[in-house]
Amino acid sequence: MQLKDLIPIARLTGLTDEGYLVLKTYKNFEDDFLKIQDLFLVFKDNRVRIVTLTDVKVSKAIHIKIKEIDVLEEMTNPDEVKVCMAPDDVDAITDEDDEDTPLGKDAVFNETVIGKVTDWFDNTAHDVLVIVLKNESEIMVPDVDYYVVDETEDTVILQNIESFLTL
């Protein structure tokens, strides 16, 4: 597995005195967070550490305690650490009755993979895909026929998104 394969599910927002990491989860992972056992912490310099959760507290934010306490010493600025999961782990925590979701699919434009779908939401008019590009910037693409040509098991094929890529 490569770094680009990991799916961002949250961002760190702090560290408590009791050693809990405080997370702001992305929309589609809030309910499933108690099912997660292992996470990847991706540092700004692209170092990756896999950690095992020992405790999870859910309130306004998610608080997790990790087995690998030496990782806490590496965090000079928690805001610069992404919390990710492997695609297979995301599939494992997703309920079987959930609708087919674009989460984790490659975003393809002009026959080139440009990034990965990391989230999606309903804005009352239509769904919107959140795509993290290879350069780590993020775009939001309406899930409508004008922009989304096709969706396969592993990809979302896009068109007419030139203006999104130049922002």
CORMO-V825254 format. One record per pair of residues at least 24 apart in sequence whose C-alpha atoms are under 10 Angstrom apart, sorted by sequence separation. I is the first residue (numbers start at 1). GAP is how many residues later the second one is. D is the distance in Angstrom with one decimal. If there is no record, write none. Layout:
i	gap	d
I	GAP	D
I	GAP	D
//
This chain:
i	gap	d
9	24	9.4
33	24	9.8
34	24	8.5
107	24	7.2
115	24	9.7
117	24	10.0
140	24	7.9
33	25	8.8
106	25	8.9
107	25	8.9
139	25	6.6
103	26	8.8
105	26	9.4
106	26	9.8
107	26	8.5
138	26	9.5
139	26	7.6
31	27	9.7
39	27	9.4
102	27	7.9
103	27	9.1
104	27	9.4
106	27	9.8
129	27	9.7
138	27	9.3
30	28	9.1
34	28	9.5
38	28	9.1
102	28	9.7
103	28	9.4
137	28	9.4
139	28	8.8
12	29	9.3
33	29	8.3
37	29	9.8
9	30	9.4
11	30	9.4
34	30	9.8
41	30	9.1
137	30	9.9
8	31	9.9
9	31	9.9
10	31	9.9
11	31	9.9
30	31	9.3
33	31	9.8
43	31	9.1
8	32	9.0
30	32	8.3
43	32	8.2
133	32	9.1
6	33	9.9
7	33	9.3
8	33	9.5
44	33	9.5
48	33	9.5
50	33	9.8
6	34	8.0
8	34	9.2
43	34	9.4
44	34	9.9
47	34	9.7
48	34	9.5
49	34	9.9
50	34	9.3
84	34	10.0
20	35	8.6
21	35	9.6
22	35	9.5
23	35	9.9
43	35	8.8
44	35	9.4
45	35	9.2
46	35	9.4
48	35	9.8
50	35	9.3
6	36	9.3
20	36	8.7
22	36	10.0
24	36	9.0
25	36	7.8
43	36	9.5
44	36	5.6
45	36	9.5
46	36	9.8
48	36	9.7
3	37	9.7
20	37	9.0
23	37	9.8
24	37	6.0
25	37	7.3
43	37	6.3
44	37	6.3
23	38	6.1
24	38	6.6
42	38	8.5
43	38	4.7
44	38	8.1
109	38	9.9
117	38	9.0
3	39	8.5
22	39	6.6
23	39	5.1
24	39	9.2
42	39	5.5
43	39	6.5
109	39	9.7
116	39	8.7
117	39	8.2
22	40	5.8
23	40	6.2
41	40	6.3
42	40	5.0
43	40	9.0
108	40	9.8
109	40	9.8
116	40	8.9
21	41	8.2
22	41	4.6
23	41	7.7
40	41	9.8
41	41	5.8
42	41	6.4
107	41	9.8
20	42	9.3
21	42	5.5
22	42	6.6
40	42	8.1
41	42	4.9
42	42	7.2
108	42	9.9
113	42	8.7
3	43	8.0
20	43	5.7
21	43	5.2
22	43	9.1
40	43	5.9
41	43	6.3
108	43	9.8
113	43	9.5
3	44	9.3
19	44	9.4
20	44	5.2
21	44	6.3
39	44	6.7
40	44	5.0
41	44	8.8
107	44	9.4
113	44	9.0
114	44	9.9
3	45	8.0
19	45	8.6
20	45	4.7
21	45	8.1
39	45	6.0
40	45	5.8
106	45	9.8
112	45	9.4
19	46	6.5
20	46	7.7
38	46	9.4
39	46	5.4
40	46	7.9
105	46	8.9
106	46	9.7
111	46	8.2
16	47	8.7
18	47	8.9
19	47	8.5
38	47	7.7
39	47	8.0
105	47	8.6
106	47	9.7
107	47	9.0
108	47	6.7
109	47	8.7
110	47	8.6
111	47	9.1
13	48	9.3
15	48	8.8
16	48	9.9
38	48	9.2
105	48	7.7
106	48	6.2
107	48	5.8
108	48	6.1
109	48	6.2
110	48	7.8
111	48	10.0
13	49	10.0
14	49	9.4
15	49	9.5
16	49	9.9
36	49	9.0
102	49	8.0
105	49	5.0
106	49	4.6
107	49	5.0
108	49	4.8
109	49	5.1
110	49	7.4
12	50	9.6
15	50	9.8
19	50	8.3
39	50	9.1
101	50	9.9
102	50	9.1
104	50	7.9
105	50	4.8
106	50	6.2
107	50	6.1
108	50	5.9
109	50	6.2
110	50	9.6
12	51	9.7
21	51	8.7
38	51	8.5
102	51	8.6
103	51	9.5
104	51	8.6
105	51	6.4
106	51	8.4
107	51	7.0
108	51	8.7
109	51	8.7
110	51	10.0
114	51	9.7
10	52	9.5
20	52	9.5
37	52	9.1
101	52	9.5
102	52	8.4
103	52	9.7
104	52	9.8
105	52	9.8
109	52	8.0
19	53	8.1
36	53	8.1
100	53	8.9
102	53	7.9
103	53	9.8
109	53	9.2
35	54	10.0
36	54	8.7
102	54	7.2
23	55	9.7
22	56	9.0
23	56	9.6
36	56	9.2
37	56	9.9
15	57	8.6
21	57	8.5
35	57	9.1
36	57	7.1
25	58	8.8
32	58	9.4
35	58	6.3
23	59	9.7
24	59	9.6
34	59	9.4
35	59	9.4
15	60	9.4
23	60	8.4
33	60	8.5
14	61	9.9
29	61	9.1
32	61	6.5
15	62	9.6
32	62	7.4
14	63	8.3
15	63	7.3
31	63	10.0
32	63	8.9
13	64	9.2
14	64	5.7
15	64	9.9
29	64	9.3
12	65	9.2
13	65	6.2
14	65	7.0
29	65	9.2
12	66	5.5
13	66	5.4
28	66	9.8
11	67	8.5
12	67	5.4
13	67	8.9
11	68	7.0
12	68	7.5
13	68	8.9
11	69	8.1
12	69	6.0
13	69	10.0
11	70	6.5
12	70	6.6
10	71	9.3
11	71	5.0
12	71	7.0
10	72	6.5
11	72	5.5
9	73	8.0
10	73	5.1
11	73	8.6
8	74	6.6
9	74	5.9
10	74	6.9
7	75	9.6
8	75	5.8
9	75	5.3
10	75	9.5
28	75	8.8
7	76	8.4
8	76	4.1
9	76	6.9
6	77	9.3
7	77	5.1
8	77	6.5
6	78	5.8
7	78	5.2
8	78	9.0
5	79	9.6
6	79	5.6
7	79	6.2
8	79	10.0
5	80	8.9
6	80	5.0
7	80	6.5
3	81	9.6
5	81	7.0
6	81	6.5
9	81	9.3
5	82	7.2
6	82	9.7
7	82	9.7
3	83	9.5
6	83	10.0
7	83	8.1
2	84	9.7
6	84	9.8
1	85	8.3
1	86	9.7
28	90	9.2
29	90	9.1
27	91	9.9
28	91	6.7
26	92	8.5
27	92	7.1
28	92	7.6
26	93	7.0
27	93	7.9
28	93	8.3
26	94	9.3
27	94	7.7
7	96	8.4
8	96	9.1
7	97	6.2
6	98	8.4
7	98	9.5
5	99	8.3
5	100	9.7
5	101	9.2
8	108	9.7
7	109	7.9
8	109	9.5
9	109	7.4
5	110	9.6
6	110	9.2
7	110	8.3
8	110	6.3
9	110	8.4
4	111	8.4
5	111	8.2
7	111	6.2
8	111	8.8
4	112	8.3
6	112	9.6
7	112	9.3
8	124	8.9
7	125	9.4
4	128	9.8
4	129	9.6
4	130	7.5
4	132	9.6
//
